[in-house]
Amino acid sequence: MNRTDAEGPDGLLQEQVGYYRAIAEEYGHLALPFPGADELTAALDAFRPTGSVLELACGPGRWTAQLLGHAADVTAVDASPEMIALASARVGAERVRFVRADLFRWRPDRRYDVVFFGFWLSHVPHDRFAAFWELVADCLKPGGRVFFADDAYRTADELIEGERSTTIRRRSMDGTAYRIVKVPYEPADLERRLARLGWRVAVRPTSGPFFWGSGHKEAG
Ligand SMILES: C[S@@+](CC[C@H](N)C(=O)[O-])C[C@H]1O[C@@H](n2cnc3c(N)ncnc32)[C@H](O)[C@@H]1O
């Protein structure tokens, strides 16, 4: 029996929150260290996230600032108070509402023109994929749009359960080990999975390890 079985799936998800709480400070100062990051920024600007925007798993707010360049207002949700503090310090409070919540339990109190998430989808376990996309649909106004960016980057030493497992191990700066979820999506496959759920989303690779997706849910 591995630790995931022993603690249940929620144990893994709580450990994932613990990891991001522990690394918030270092993560907040990290620049995306790969080619292709500029392409994500350009793709998001071209998408034009206008109107009321919901940002899921906002982290230290590196996307929040860019969203605010287009949006009338942004609601930014994250489970880590440390991440929210960094994001709030970065973008201020004007036109932004921060919500501390666990996205596997949170429900929206209103609907949005755009839902955005950066480097979050790969942390959603396979068995919660459909429920997560139902949440995204429930957050959108009719005709609303979605944009996400992500990567499939996993190093060999992180693969403690082997290449096929989506549970990996990462360490904080002090060496503490945490299990987190990292699903290594391949863009074309992700596009097909979303189509099966009724989403018309184009998923495009960049010249580096990143990819981005944009689209909408088919009516009905
Ligand atoms: C890889 S970071 C991405 C942060 C930000 N979107 C970015 O691109 O820089 C993942 C984020 O998910 C948040 N997170 C992890 N588990 C969560 C959960 N269950 N509910 C809400 N946020 C969660 C972490 O606190 C962290 O800020």
The ligand as a Gaussian input file, in Angstrom:
#p B3LYP/6-31G(d) Opt

LIG

0 1
 C        1.610000      25.667000      -9.901000
 S        0.868000      26.887000      -8.861000
 C        0.187000      27.994000     -10.060000
 C        0.034000      29.387000      -9.545000
 C       -0.299000      30.448000     -10.607000
 N       -1.526000      30.154000     -11.296000
 C        0.832000      30.603000     -11.595000
 O        0.689000      30.176000     -12.753000
 O        1.880000      31.112000     -11.205000
 C       -0.533000      26.028000      -8.243000
 C       -1.398000      26.853000      -7.302000
 O       -2.521000      26.053000      -6.916000
 C       -2.829000      26.329000      -5.567000
 N       -3.572000      25.182000      -5.046000
 C       -3.114000      23.936000      -4.813000
 N       -4.113000      23.142000      -4.401000
 C       -5.234000      23.910000      -4.365000
 C       -6.591000      23.673000      -4.041000
 N       -7.011000      22.463000      -3.648000
 N       -7.468000      24.698000      -4.127000
 C       -7.054000      25.937000      -4.529000
 N       -5.786000      26.219000      -4.863000
 C       -4.888000      25.217000      -4.785000
 C       -1.484000      26.533000      -4.916000
 O       -1.590000      27.242000      -3.692000
 C       -0.741000      27.295000      -5.999000
 O       -0.904000      28.685000      -5.834000

